[in-house]
Amino acid sequence: MEFNPIQIVPELYQLLLIVALFCQSLGDGSETPPAERWLPFFAGFGIFVNIVSWGAEGLIFGGAYKLDALSQFFKLAIAAGFYVAVLNAARQPSLAEKKRPDYFMFLALSAWGLMILSSAVELITIYIALEISSYSLYAVIPLRNNDKGAAEAAIKYILFGAVATAIALYGFSYILASQHTSYIAQLAQRTWTWDGEPMAVVGLSLFMGGMFYKLALFPFHFWCPDVYQGASNETAGFVATLPKLGAVVVLIRLAALLKPGLEITTLLAVLGAVSMTFGNLCALAQKDLKRMLGFSSVAHAGYIMVGLVSATARGLAAAAFYALAYVAMNLLCFWVISRVASDGRNLQLDDLNGLYKRSPALAFALGVGAFALVGLPPTMGFMGKFFLIASAWGHGYNWLVITLVLNSAIAIFYYLSLVRHAYTHEAGENPPVPDNSAFSLCGAGLLAAVVLVFGMVPSGLFEYALTAGKQLLP
């Protein structure tokens, strides 16, 4: 197919933002407006750029880059998530003024890598895009007013990332040696059974490990709670959301190679069950809000596996929808955390006491986020879990669906403790002073509206995700 630059307008626009931020970072900032003032407008315009390219289709760059419904769905989600993350970080109290252009440049670079990851259909291209999105985060995690905890979190993220990268590359070598191709379209025509191609099965399992690391799926989750706790609230909000989209889109493409009953499929199911159980049980004991959300993300990674193992178009669509719901729910929670902790501190559960008096709007938004993460109606979280359960039931993994339902019941205890502290406990001495500005409350209200509206009217979004799934599994 002949290359047309119009096809990759979202990527080119994001690259233009990176270049602009890079140029600003070279100066002292005295002659240009601060990045946090102009970037939100251009990041918001990026959403409309993605909408314009919504229907792009085709294979370019030698068949390594595919434009289809799945890629455009995730690119739009990444652009919207980047916009919210930029707004959230615009009032970051723990970031030095002179480091802001570099900080936003690395966030934009990570989002750009995730956009490339959405269209990559060749394993080396996937690997390079994954590293582009990861290396940027290595640089921003320690940026927290010389905080030793942030530096420790960055070191752990880098070390675990290096191990996951090595495992993925090792797996790629096995795939290439056994299947003699690195293109997903050609791999779909190969055998993926242990009896037929044991080396390929081992290779694909190891290659998926790189995606499991980004998704924080057990046993690649060890970095997650520590990084969330050590990084600034705004940085943790980015790390907890957008990279998950990149991991999910690759896993969806790779899951299209599999069928129920295969050894790799069963491995995904087992890891999903262990991940959701381990994550929820560990979250029960947490008092630090970000650490709690870190362990909960381990559980949600397990939930996504439920859609992937069904090996149906509806299952892949359910995984895509739930990934988007997870991003919206977590962006809402981290927005509230960042606004309540207006001084940049790490919030404990007791810091939420009496929040309904200090900031009724933020308390309500936190309640919406908590209800959504539990999976209660009428939120995106409820519809996401409903789609996952409906897609997986009757495809050989009913035990995994039952595990999901039981874990959702466990999660009620710690998610609703957020609401209990905000509404039923009285504030103690020196509670954090929340940001009750119009910017803070409007942002919380809009994110809460997104979670509620797509929970009540999910059909349009899910039908588009289903269209994407059918393109992979007709």
N, C-alpha and C positions, 0 to 999 in steps of 0.2 A: 504493500500500500504506500502511495506517495505521501511523504511527510508534509503536513500543513501546520505551521506554528499556532494557528487558531485552536487546534486540538488540545494543546497544552497551555492554554492561557492561565489557568489557576496556578500552575507551577511557575510560569514565567512571572506572573504578578507577585507571587510570594518571593521569588528570587530578587525581584526589583526592590521589595521592602528590605531584604537582607543587605543588598548593596547600599541602600540609603542609610541604614543603621550603621553599617561598617564605615561609611564615609563620615558620619557624625561622630563615631567613636574615635576617629583619628584626631579630632580637634579637642579643644578644651571646653567646648559647649557654650562659650560666651557669645558666639555670633549666630547661633541657631536656637530655635525654641526647644525646650526639653522633649525628649522622645516620648515621655508619657503624655504629652499634650497633643501631639499630632498623630502618633501611631494608632490610637483607638479609632480615629476616623477612617484611616486607610485600611486598618484591619477589618472594620465593619464593611467597607466597600468591597473587600475581598469576598465576602459572602455573596454579593450580587454578581461578582465575576464568576464564581462557581456556578451560580444559578444559570447564567448565560450559556455555559458549556455543559449544561445538564445532559443533553442528548448526544454527546460526542461518542462515537463508536469507531473501532478499528484497531489493528495491530501495527505498531510502528517500531523503529529502532531494531530492525532485524527480528521482529517477533518477540522481543523481550519486554515490550511495554504495551499493555492492553487497555484500551478505553472501552468500558462497558458500563452497564447499570450499577454493578457492584462498586467499581472504582469511583464513579461520580457520586454515588451515595455517601461513601466514606470521605471523599474529598470535601464535600459540602459540610459534613459533620466536623471534620478537622478544622475547616475555616471558621465555623461558628464557635467551636471550642477555643480556638486561638484568640478570637475576638473577646470572648468572656475572660479568658486568662489574662489578656493584656489589660482589660478594664480592672480586673481584680488586683493586678500588680501595679497599677498606676499610682496607688497610694500606699506603697510598701514602706513601712517605717524602719525596717531593719536593713535597708539597702542604701549604701552611700551614693550620693548624688552623682559623683563622677563615674560610677560603675553602671549607671542605668542604661546608657546606649549599648554597652556590651551585653548587659543582661537581656535586654529585649532582642538584640541581634541573635543571641544563642537560642532564645525561645522560638524566634521566627525560623531559624535554621533547623531546629528540631521538627517543627511543623512541616517544613518543606520536605524533609526526609520522610516523614510519615505520608505526605501526599504521593511521593514517588513510590513508596511501599504499597500504596493502594492499587497502583497500576502495574507493578512488577509481576511478571509471570515467568521469570527465569531465575534460578536459584542464586546465582552470583549477583544478579541485579537486586534481588531481595536482600541478600547479605549486605551489600554496599549501602542500600537505603536504610537498613536497620542500623548500621554503624553511624551513618550521618545523623540520624535522629537521636542516637544514644550519646555520642561524643559531646554533643552540645549540652546535654544535661549534666555530664561530668563537671562542666565548668560552672554551672549556675547553682548547684546544690550547696557548695560551701559559702556562697555569698550571703552572709548573715551577721554583719557587724562583728567579725572576728570571733564568732562563736565556735568553741571547741567541739560542741556537739555536731554542728553543721560540717566541720572538717572531717570528723569521724564518719558521719553519714556518707560523705562524698567518697572517702577511701573505701568503705564497704561496697558502695555502689560500683566503683571502678573495679575492685577486685572480683566481685561476683560477676560483673559484666565481662571481664576478661575470661573467666572460666566458661561462662555460657557461650561466648564467641568461639572459644577453642572447641567446645563440644559440637557446636553447629558446623564449624568447618570440617571437623573430623567426620561428622555424619555426611556432609556433602561429598567428601572423597569416596565414601562407601557407595553413595547413590550413583556417582559418576562412573565408578569402577564396575558396578553391576548392571546399571541400566543404560549406560553410554549416552546419556543426554541430560541436560539440566533444564529443559523446557517443560513446564507443567503440562502443556497440551500433549506432548509426546509421552510424558510419564503416565498420563491417564490411560494410555493404551498398554501399559506394562503390567506385569504380575506383581502383586503385593502380599503374597502369602508366604508364611514361614517355610512351607515345604518347597515352594517354587523358587523364591529369591530371598534366602535368609539375610544375605548381606544388605539387600535393599531395605528390608524391614528394619534392620538395626540402623542403617544410615538415615532413613526418614525419621525414625524415633529420635535420634540424636539431633538432627537438623531442627526438628520441632522444638528441641530444648531451648534454642535461642528465642523462639516466640514465647515459650512458657516463662522464660525469665522476664520478658517485658510485661507479660500478663500477670506475673506473680502467682503462678500455679505451683502447688506443691509438687516436687520438692525444690523448686527454684524460687521460693518465696522469702528466703532468709533475710534479704536486704530490705524488704518492703516496710515493716514497722519501724525499723531504725532510721531509714531514710525519711519517712514521713515525719517522724518525731524530730529529727535533727535539722531538716531543712526549714526554711521560713514557711509561714502559713501559705503564702501566695505561690511559692515554688512547689510546695507539696501538692497544692491544688492542681498544678499543671502536670506534675509527674504521675499523679493518681488517676488522671483521666485520658489525655490525648494519646500517650504511648499505647494504651490498651486497645485503641481503635486500630492502630497499625498492626499489632499482634493478631487481633481477631480477623482482619481482612486476609492476612496471609494464611491463617489456620483454616479459614473458610475455603480458600482456594485449594489448599492441600487436602482438606477433608473430602473434597469432591473426588479424590482418587480412591477413597476407601468405601467399604461396604460393611454393614453390620456383620459381626462374627469374625472379622479379620483380627489378627493378633494386635495390630496397631490400634484398631478401633476399640478393642477391649481394654488396651492400655490407657487410652484416653478416658474411658469410662471409669476405670479404677482410680486414676489420678484425680478425676473430677470429684468422685465420692470422697476420697481422702482429703482433698483440698477444702471442700465446703465444710466438712466436719471439723477438721483441724482449725480452720480459720475462725469458725463460729465459737468453738470451745475456748480458744485463746482470747477472743474478743470479750468474752464474758468477764474476764479478770482485769480488764484494762480500766484505768482511770484517766489517762491522757487521751483526749479526743482524737488526735491525729493517729496515735498508736492503735486506738480502737478501729478507726477507719482503715488503717493499714491491714490489720488482720481480717477485717470484713472484706477487703478487696481480694484477699486470698480465697475467701468463701465464694465471692461472686465469680472469680475465675473458674471455679468448679461448676457453678451454675451454667456458664456458657458452654461447657463441655457437653451438657445434656442435648443441646441443639446439634452439635457437631457430630455426635455418634449416631444420630438417627439416619444419616446418609440420605436424606431426602431434601428436595428443594425447600419444603416448608421448614425443615429443621435448620437449614443454613440461613433462611430468612429470619427465623426466630432468634438465632445467635446474633445476627446483624442488628436486629431491632433491640435486643437486650443490651448489646454493647453500647448502642446509642443512648438507651435509657439509663444505663449505669453512668455514662459520662454526664448526662444532664443532672441526675440525682446527686452525684458527688460534687459537681461544680456548684450546685446550690448549697450543699453542706459546707464546702470550703469557703464559699462567699460569706456565709454567716459567721463562720469561725474567724475569718480575716477581719470582718467588721466588728465583731464583739471584742476581739483582741486587738483593739486599735493601737495598742502600744507594741504589738509584735510578739507578745508572749505566747507560750504554749498553754492552751486552755486545758484545765482539769474539769472533771464533771461538776465539781462544786462551784466552779466559776460560772456555771449556767444558772445557779440558784437565783430565783426571782427575776429572770430575764423578761418575763411577760410584763413586769412593771417598768423596767428600765428601757425596754424597746419591744413593744407589742408586735410590731411588724416583723422584726427579726425572729422573735420567738415563734410566730406563726410559720414563717418560712422554714425554720429549723424543723418544726413539726411536720410540714409537708415532705421535707427531705427524708426525715426518719421514717414516716409512714411508707414512702416510696421504696426505701431500701428494704424494709420489712417485706413489702409486696402486698400492701393493703389497698383496696379500691378507694377512690377512683384515680389512681396514679399510674404513671408509666411502669413502675416496678411491678404492679399487679398484672398489667397486660403482658409485660415481658415474660414473667414467669408462667402465665397462662399459655402463651404461645409456645414456650419451651416444653411444657408438660404435654400439651396437645400434639406437638410434633414428634415427641420421642415415645409416647405410649404406644405399645403394640409393635415395636421394631426390635425386640429382643433385649431391651435394657429397661424393663419396667422397674427393676430393683433400683436403678439410678434415679428414676423419677420419684420413687417413694423416699429415697434418701434426700432428694431436694425438698420435698414437702416437710419432712421431719426437721431438716436443718432450718427451714424458714420459721418453724415454730420455736426453735432454739434462739434464733436471731431476734425474736420479739423482745426478749428479756433485756438485751443491751441497747437495741435501737430505741425502744420506748423509754429507757432510762434517761435519754436526752430530753424527752418531753416531760418526764416526771420531774426532773431537776428544774427545768425552765418554768414549770407552771405550779408545782406543788411545794417547792422548797423556798424558804425565805433567804434572801441574800445575806451573806456574812459580812465581816469587816473588809473594807477596801476591795470591793468587787471591781472587775474591769469595767471601764466606762465605754459602752458601745458607741460606734459611729452612727448617729441618727440623722446624718445629712440626707438630702434628697437623692444624691448619687447612690448612697448605700441602700436606702429603702426601695428605690425604683429598681435597682439591680436585683435585689432579693425578690421583689414582687414579680418581675418579668420571668426570672428563672422558675419561681414557684408556679407561675401560670403555664409555662412550657410543660412542666412535669404533670400538671393537672389536665391541661387541654389534650395532650397526646395520650393521656391515660383514658380520657373519656371518648376521644375521637381518634383511635389509633389506626383505623382501617386504611387511610390513604398512605401513610408511611409504611405500614406493613405490606400492603399490596405492591409498593415499589420494591421493597426488599425481596418480596416473593418473586417478582419479575427478574431480579438479579439472580436469585437462587435457581430459577428455571433455566437461565442462560448457562449456568454451570452444570446443572443436572436436568436435562430436558426430559 
